[in-house]
Structure formats: C-alpha cells, structure tokens
C-alpha cells in the first residue's frame, strides 16, 4: 500500500471512532506498505488518559511483532502526535511519522497540547504541577542492580 492509502485508513479510523463514541484520532503502523496494527483514541470510552490512537497502535503492533521495537515501521496518524505519543513513537523506534491534521488544527477543536510543550521548557520549580524529589539514595539501588545485571535487555 502507498503512503496515501495508509493515511486514508488512519483518517477513516478517526471518523469511525467519533461515530463509536471515541475521539477524532486514528493511527496505522505499517512496515514496507503492509499494515501491522491500527489504533484509535479511546481516552473517554476507556477512562484511560494514555489510550491515544498512536499509543494503542504501538501496543498492538509490539504484541504482533513480539518486540518492543518497531524498527522499519512508519506511523500514519490522522493528527500530528501529542507530546506523549511522540515520545512513545521515539521509544518504539519507528522510522517515520506521517500525519494529516496539525496540532493547531486539533487546538481549534479543544485538543490543546501547547501547555505541555510550554511546561517542558520550565524549570522543575516553575511547573504548574508540584514536582519534588525524595528517597533518591534508596531508589539508586534499583539502578545499581540494573547496571550490574549481566542478562539485561538494553532498550
């Protein structure tokens, strides 16, 4: 399938999802033109703030390929990914992200992620959500264990 055909699937998914009680977002993950997985936004339907289309597609794709990496894959999203989804796509190791609507288009209908981008530029002390550290010395033990683990899977 072509990029255009795969994007059309993502767009159709977003439209169908609105009709089925979800948000107006759809995503397709493909490799070499073949669909591996799809996802739609089910945040309110599932009471899950992480159930964005891209994250749902990543979860399904990783299960299908039995790997936490999606090397060689392209994501087709009906909308420019939010900061959470963009981070997840980077962690998944996709090669390309192609989107239709922009984050500004999403903002005009009430999906405004600009406050998150703004927060990331602030120091910890300036952020609107309380952000503090405690028990670092205790927590470092898990890092030491990981660092010395001989059979770990790097990611």
Secondary structure, DSSP 8 states (H G I E B T S, - for coil): --HHHHHHHHHHHHHHHHHTTS-S-EEEEEETTEEEEEEE--HHHHT-TT--HHHHHHHHHHHHHTSS--TTEEEEEEE---HHHHHHHHHHT-SEEEEEE-HHHHHHTT---HHHHHHHHS-GGGSSS------HHHHHHHHHHHHH-TT----
